[in-house]
Amino acid sequence: MQATTAKRTAKRGSAKKRALVRGEPVVRGILAAALEELASAGYRALRIEDVATRAGVNKTTVYRRWPTKEDLVRAALLSVTDEKIIPPDTGSLRGDLLAFGRAIIEIQTSPVGQSLFHVFLAEGPDSELMAIARSLRAVQEAGVRAIVEGAVARGELAPGADPMLPCELLAAYLKHKMIADRASVEEAQLARVVDVILLGVLHPERRKQG
Amino acid sequence: MQATTAKRTAKRGSAKKRALVRGEPVVRGILAAALEELASAGYRALRIEDVATRAGVNKTTVYRRWPTKEDLVRAALLSVTDEKIIPPDTGSLRGDLLAFGRAIIEIQTSPVGQSLFHVFLAEGPDSELMAIARSLRAVQEAGVRAIVEGAVARGELAPGADPMLPCELLAAYLKHKMIADRASVEEAQLARVVDVILLGVLHPERRKQG
């Protein structure tokens, strides 16, 4: 249990370290400009020069830190994950899942998030951009693992439950609603989905028969 | 309860009626050819002449039934839904959800399903093809409603549960896995997901605190 908590702290710690580096105003400005450029021009047409102009810095300032367009876009996408998706430790699986869901919805409904969504769909599943996004999944999953390990440490999960499933199901539902209905999920519906994941839909009297 | 069952039978009945019409060898051949053409050429490049050639019929035979490309593609996509997605009535929500999930996986892993998946992604969310797919959702939801109404009639759902959520969550998860991991879900994992939806992940002793 102690090992689990230590590991979790380490993971949230490394995200914090990245957050500190990104805290430098120049870095923050460049990453924000990169996201905006990506959202408006797409990955293929993105030029480091345009990002520099948008951020009001010399292009060598960008190249010094991120030698390639790929490096820059990876860092920009990572900044969204770090700032938004790593959820606060609310002390319960229900609270953490609600916070995780709200973070996804906040990104989905932000102007940059909306544009990025269209850019990702337009560039397609075999694009370089999608490959960069996939390469970030291990980092993004660290946030999910923090939720999971908290729930395990508090003894909240049923024995034998796949610990990644609660976050995976929730994220899949929110993304699916965005693609299928072109709309984000309201707070009341988010709570309903979280409660299905926590409690299931089966009538209490039917649980023994399952 | 009786009204529910009658409605359900009517819905499965109308699917059966469509299935009978489609049962005609010529119709079946043309719809299969249309799916194959769609999977290889995409919607924009699809020509009714090519579908006719592939099906071995005169193009007037196609035009007589489906005056436009849109009509033909709608009928072809509907034939997939009718044949595969409307699940058998297994007598339990668990059985129906497993059958529903297996049907989605079967489509996802079939050669035509794989090609269609890429065609949909390539044509994008604002394409005519996606609009046709969206227009079929009411029909597809009839299958989902049949599962739901069966579960309600058998008293399997917890009071207050959103009856559409079990199927929606399952379908979202399977589609998400296909997009994110480019892989379909194995039978054991399907059962795990169905059981989370039915029973939740929360430890039995924590349920009172929720």
Interface residues (C-beta under 8 A of the other chain):
Chain A: L93 R94 H118 L121 A122 G124 P125 R134 R137 G155 E156 L157 A158 P159 A161 D162 L165 P166 E168 L169 A171 A172 Y173 K175 H176 K177 I179 A180 R182 R192 V193 D195 V196 I197 L198 L199 G200 V201 L202 H203 P204 R206 R207 G210
Chain B: L93 R94 H118 L121 A122 G124 P125 R134 R137 G155 E156 L157 A158 P159 A161 D162 L165 P166 E168 L169 A171 A172 Y173 K175 H176 K177 I179 A180 R182 R192 V193 D195 V196 I197 L198 L199 G200 V201 L202 H203 P204 R206 R207 G210
